Amino acid sequence: MGPSIHPRTIQEVKDKADIVDVISEHIVLKKKGKEFVGICPFHDDSKPSMTVSPAKQFYYCFSCGAGGNSIKFLMEFTRNNFTDVVLSLAKKNDINVINVDGPQQEIYKKQLSRREELYKILRVTKEWFKSQLNNTLGKEAHHYLTSQRNLNIKNINDFELGYAPNSWNDLFNYLSKVEKFPLKLILSAGLVVSKDNADKVYDRFRNRLIVPIFDMQGRVVAFGGRSLDGQEPKYLNSPESEVFEKGKMLFAFDKASSNIRKRDKAVVVEGYFDVISLHSKGITNSVASLGTALNKYQISQLCRCTDNKNIIINFDSDNAGRLATKRVINEVESLSLHDQINLKILEIKSFKDPDEYLKENKPEDYFNLIDNASFWIDWEIDQIFDNKDLSKSDIFQNVISSLVKLLSKFPQSATRTHYLQKVSERLSMGQARLAIKFEEDLRKQVKGFRWHGRSKKFEQPSEVSQREKNESEIIYYYLHCPEHRLFIREELLKREINIFNTEYIRIIWESISTIEVNNLSVNYLDDLKDPNNKQLNNEFTSINLISLLPDHLALNDLEVSNKINTFINPDELFLTTLKNSKHNLLGTLSLLERYKSLKRCRHLIESWGSQRLKTLENCISILIDNSSLEPTDSNKEIEDVFKDLNSDAIKFQELYYLEREHINFLDKQRCGNFSSNQ
């Protein structure tokens, strides 16, 4: 049973925990009049339907009906209970918690005490690293900072840079023998690595420049170390701990937040030293991610500091930097498409990174580059055209396909029209009449592409109940056949089955994913792709979902928890399918994909039927008007004109038959006639 919290404490939490601050930590909010709007996280929101009122300290979603105060939001979003949320908000807002029950109070105090111990050891370690930089051992590191990084003493002191000596256990000896910290705490702080016992403990950071990482309260939570002798990895971060979550941190955010507010603009770069270099030159509204792709949580943090949600990504100009930029775009694309953030990309092609650029240019030049950075869509279009020889038909077709896929994402027709004209001009290379033709062709292709597999318009009533049955079977297999879990996830991804359509099954699937994240890590699915990571695979398949899932749902979704018993205790009919589980599972997955393909077929038939076909007589008439040749000598020309005039109808026809072919393939797979050798 949770602790009893005095009503005065609860009221103080409600008064101090501003709802805009609380919600904007988790989703991007954009000011609209006196209120804020954002994408609702509690349903599959396609446009901003959640309104947050600072005056009323209340949120409400006009689509799904979710609503309440800041405590209710965190309970729903984090799936934590009332007590945990109140205690968390109290801690964040420095509110004294009164009347907590004895046993729970002791647990809470121990948690706070342990965190304070971690903050203390990290603070002491930071000072030790600084002292090493300033003695004879750190001479080479100091020279590197001043000569190669062009930093002065003030820059070094501002970021409290340090040095880890090239020794196995100097730091460990200092912390354990001089400061008397216990080994368990030193390990928890991620400062040393242990090989099974205290006799085999060595420092995590050796012969590295040390960059302390601070949270928003100015407390050291981790360290980053840059190798000075070519040791791999070049950059090494502290492991995650009770006070350090890599995916929730931004380097130098504590220093940059006020300047981001002043400039109404946040600049995100790749490395610590890019940020330090930028700050040393007066570009103090810059931050860096910590070796991970920028995620929605970090974007939300940045957006809290900029009224107009201006985010500029300036990663390295090499292939790795471009891939990292694409990952950021994929992460926040939907937010940008619905005007929730203004995402721009700055790529300095003649230089590797901002640090290199600033060695040869003035800070004012960099500010100009920031002001003229490309909107992310323009950057994506540039990437599509970059180094492409459009005179080659296969390359030209690939470019067209990529453009159609990109342009079909825009929800606003005005934006689509603007970019259709823009890319058509590039394709035509200045030929006005050709540009008009390209625009017409692209517009039709985009219209055909703008179809979504979840559209209910093309779904037959009889398919709904059958699809629910098949989606249920996936949950059955996932719970009762742990050895197939990775196979199921890989197949769902491969078949582009991104979401379950039946609501309660979708909630169960999301709960399963949450349990797996809690037991493993946020990036566990990416890590599982490594075939050599057998330990993680074993941990993944050994998670007892049958035991954990009912408790999780009972706590977070009582209504759905009433349905879970059916999945936990399946009937005899399902149990018989376990004898040939992989084969039966493949059939179920094929059926789910088949429903999607059938809907697409219906869409293509409708699109195909809406085209007005030009007859052969029309084609002959056009040739007569434009040629001195007799029509009887122009069979090839007639055929070409016919294909040109009816290209859209022919395209829909081709796509339809390709989709039918795919359905036949799925039927073979479903019926057991499929062979991987064919």
Residue pairs with C-beta under 8 A, 6 or more apart in sequence:
1 101
2 81
2 82
2 83
2 84
2 104
3 83
3 87
3 100
3 101
3 104
3 105
3 108
4 99
4 100
4 101
5 83
5 86
5 87
5 97
5 98
5 99
5 100
6 98
6 99
8 98
9 86
9 90
9 95
9 96
9 97
9 98
9 99
10 86
12 90
12 95
13 71
13 86
13 89
13 90
13 93
13 95
14 57
14 69
14 70
14 71
16 89
16 93
16 95
17 70
17 71
17 89
17 92
17 93
18 54
18 57
18 70
19 52
19 53
19 54
19 57
19 58
19 59
19 69
19 70
19 73
20 29
20 36
20 52
20 54
21 304
22 70
22 73
22 74
22 89
23 29
23 38
23 52
23 59
23 70
23 73
24 36
24 38
24 300
24 303
24 304
25 297
25 300
25 301
25 304
26 41
26 77
26 297
26 300
27 38
27 39
27 41
27 50
27 296
27 300
28 38
28 39
28 296
28 299
28 300
28 303
28 309
28 332
28 335
28 340
28 341
29 36
29 37
29 38
29 52
29 303
30 36
30 37
30 38
30 48
30 303
30 309
30 339
30 340
30 341
31 307
34 53
34 54
34 55
35 51
35 52
35 53
35 54
36 51
36 52
36 53
36 54
37 48
37 49
37 50
37 51
37 52
38 48
38 50
38 52
38 340
39 45
39 47
39 48
39 49
39 50
39 334
39 335
39 338
39 340
40 48
40 49
40 50
40 61
40 63
40 64
40 66
41 50
41 77
42 61
42 64
42 66
42 76
42 77
43 61
43 63
43 64
43 66
44 499
45 61
45 63
46 411
47 338
47 411
48 338
48 340
49 61
49 62
49 63
49 64
50 59
50 60
50 61
50 62
50 66
51 59
51 60
51 61
51 62
52 58
52 59
53 59
53 60
57 69
57 70
58 67
58 68
58 69
59 66
59 67
59 68
59 69
59 73
60 66
60 67
61 67
66 76
68 76
70 89
71 82
71 85
71 86
71 89
74 80
74 85
74 88
74 89
75 81
75 82
75 85
78 85
79 514
79 552
79 555
79 556
80 88
81 555
87 97
87 108
89 95
90 96
90 97
91 112
97 108
100 108
114 242
115 242
115 243
117 185
118 185
118 188
118 189
118 241
118 242
118 243
119 219
119 220
119 221
119 243
121 175
121 179
121 181
121 185
121 186
121 189
121 191
122 189
122 191
122 219
122 220
122 221
122 222
122 223
122 243
123 219
123 220
124 175
124 179
124 181
125 171
125 175
125 189
125 191
125 220
125 223
126 160
126 162
126 212
126 220
126 223
128 162
128 171
128 174
128 175
129 162
129 163
129 164
129 210
129 212
129 223
130 160
130 161
130 162
131 162
132 138
132 162
132 163
132 164
132 165
133 141
133 142
133 156
133 161
133 162
133 163
133 210
134 142
137 163
137 165
138 162
138 163
138 165
140 228
141 163
141 209
141 228
142 156
142 163
144 209
144 228
145 151
145 156
145 161
145 209
146 152
149 273
149 276
149 277
149 355
150 277
150 280
150 359
151 276
151 277
151 280
152 280
155 276
155 279
155 280
158 255
158 279
159 211
159 212
159 252
159 276
159 279
160 212
161 209
161 210
161 211
161 212
161 276
162 209
162 210
162 212
163 208
163 209
163 210
164 171
164 203
164 205
164 206
164 207
164 208
164 210
164 225
165 206
165 207
166 206
166 207
166 229
167 203
167 206
168 202
168 203
168 206
169 192
169 201
169 202
169 203
170 203
171 191
171 192
171 203
171 205
172 186
172 191
172 192
172 201
172 202
172 203
175 181
175 186
175 191
176 182
176 183
176 186
183 194
183 198
183 201
186 192
187 194
188 241
188 242
189 238
189 241
190 204
190 222
190 238
190 239
190 240
190 241
190 244
191 203
191 204
191 205
191 238
192 201
192 202
192 203
192 204
193 201
193 202
193 203
193 204
194 200
194 201
195 201
195 202
204 225
204 236
204 238
205 223
205 225
205 236
206 231
207 227
207 228
207 229
207 231
208 225
208 226
208 227
208 228
208 231
208 236
209 225
209 226
209 228
210 223
210 224
210 225
211 223
211 224
211 225
211 226
211 251
211 272
211 273
211 276
212 220
212 222
212 223
213 220
213 221
213 222
213 223
213 224
213 237
213 238
213 244
213 249
213 251
213 290
214 220
214 221
214 254
215 221
215 243
215 249
215 254
216 253
216 254
216 257
217 254
218 254
219 243
221 241
221 243
221 244
221 249
222 237
222 238
222 241
222 243
222 244
222 249
223 237
223 238
224 235
224 236
224 237
224 238
224 251
224 272
224 290
225 235
225 236
225 237
226 234
226 235
226 272
226 273
227 233
227 234
227 235
227 236
235 271
235 272
235 291
237 246
237 290
237 291
238 244
240 246
246 290
246 291
246 292
247 292
247 295
247 297
247 298
247 522
248 297
248 298
248 301
249 290
249 298
250 268
250 287
250 288
250 289
250 290
250 298
250 301
250 302
251 272
251 275
251 287
251 288
251 289
251 290
252 275
252 276
252 279
252 286
252 287
252 288
253 287
253 301
253 302
255 279
255 284
256 266
256 279
256 284
256 285
256 286
256 287
257 305
259 284
259 285
260 266
260 285
260 302
260 305
260 306
261 305
261 306
262 285
263 285
264 306
264 307
264 308
264 310
265 285
265 306
265 310
265 312
265 370
266 285
266 286
266 287
266 302
266 305
266 306
266 310
266 311
266 312
267 278
267 283
267 285
267 286
267 287
267 312
267 314
267 346
267 370
268 286
268 287
268 288
268 289
268 294
268 302
268 311
268 312
268 313
268 314
268 315
268 328
269 275
269 278
269 286
269 287
269 288
269 314
269 315
269 353
269 354
270 288
270 289
270 315
270 316
270 321
270 324
270 353
271 288
271 353
271 355
272 288
273 355
274 286
274 288
274 353
274 354
274 355
275 286
275 287
275 288
277 354
277 355
277 358
278 284
278 286
278 354
278 355
278 358
278 366
279 286
281 358
281 363
281 366
282 363
283 363
283 366
283 367
286 354
287 302
289 298
293 324
293 327
293 328
293 331
294 313
294 327
294 328
294 331
294 332
295 331
296 331
296 332
296 335
299 311
299 331
299 332
299 335
299 341
302 311
303 309
303 311
303 341
308 342
309 340
309 341
309 342
310 342
310 344
311 341
311 342
311 343
311 344
312 344
312 345
312 346
312 370
312 373
313 325
313 328
313 343
313 344
313 345
313 346
313 376
314 345
314 346
314 347
314 348
314 354
314 370
314 373
315 321
315 322
315 324
315 325
315 347
316 324
316 352
316 353
317 347
317 348
317 349
317 351
317 352
317 353
318 352
321 347
321 353
322 347
322 383
325 345
325 347
325 379
326 383
328 343
329 336
329 343
329 345
329 376
329 380
332 341
332 343
333 376
333 409
335 341
335 343
336 342
336 343
336 376
337 409
337 410
337 411
338 411
342 375
343 375
343 376
344 373
344 374
344 375
344 376
344 379
345 373
345 374
345 375
345 376
345 379
346 369
346 370
346 373
346 374
347 374
347 379
348 354
348 357
348 369
351 357
351 360
354 366
357 366
358 366
374 382
377 406
377 419
380 406
381 403
381 406
381 419
381 422
381 423
381 426
384 399
384 402
384 403
384 406
385 399
385 426
388 395
388 398
388 399
389 395
390 396
390 399
390 427
390 429
399 427
400 427
400 442
400 445
403 423
403 442
404 442
404 445
404 446
404 449
405 449
407 416
407 419
407 420
407 423
407 442
407 446
408 446
408 449
408 450
410 416
410 419
416 443
416 446
420 439
420 442
420 443
420 446
421 435
421 439
423 438
423 442
424 435
424 436
424 438
424 439
424 442
425 435
427 434
427 435
427 438
428 434
428 435
428 437
428 438
441 647
441 648
444 648
445 648
445 651
447 607
448 604
448 607
448 648
448 651
448 652
448 655
451 600
451 603
453 496
453 596
453 599
453 600
454 499
454 501
455 599
455 603
458 598
458 599
458 600
458 602
458 603
458 606
459 595
459 599
460 598
463 595
463 598
466 591
466 595
467 501
467 502
467 592
467 595
468 501
468 502
468 505
470 588
470 591
470 592
471 500
471 501
471 502
471 505
471 592
472 502
472 505
472 567
473 574
473 585
473 588
474 488
474 492
474 500
474 585
474 588
474 589
474 592
475 505
475 508
475 509
475 512
475 567
476 567
476 570
476 574
477 484
477 488
477 581
477 584
477 585
477 588
478 484
478 485
478 488
478 512
478 545
479 545
479 546
479 549
479 567
479 568
480 546
480 570
480 578
481 578
481 581
481 585
482 541
482 542
482 543
482 545
483 541
484 581
484 582
484 585
485 540
485 541
486 528
486 537
486 540
486 541
487 582
487 585
488 585
488 589
489 525
491 586
491 589
492 498
492 589
495 589
495 592
495 593
496 596
497 589
497 592
497 593
497 596
499 506
500 506
500 509
504 559
504 560
504 563
507 553
507 557
507 560
508 549
508 553
508 560
508 563
508 564
508 567
511 549
511 552
511 553
511 556
511 557
511 560
512 545
512 549
514 552
515 543
515 545
515 548
515 549
515 552
516 524
516 540
516 543
517 524
519 539
519 543
520 527
520 536
520 539
520 540
520 543
521 527
524 536
524 540
527 533
527 536
528 536
528 537
528 540
530 536
546 568
549 564
549 567
549 568
550 561
550 564
550 565
550 568
553 560
553 561
553 564
554 561
577 584
583 672
586 669
586 670
586 674
587 669
587 670
587 671
587 672
590 666
590 667
590 669
590 670
591 666
591 670
593 666
594 663
594 666
594 667
594 670
597 659
597 662
597 663
597 666
598 663
600 659
601 656
601 659
601 660
601 663
604 652
604 655
604 656
604 659
605 656
607 652
608 649
608 652
608 653
608 656
611 646
611 648
611 649
611 652
613 646
613 649
614 642
614 645
614 646
616 638
616 642
618 645
619 638
619 641
619 642
619 645
620 631
620 638
622 641
622 645
623 629
623 631
623 634
623 637
623 638
623 641
624 631
627 634
627 637
629 637
631 638
643 650
665 674
668 674
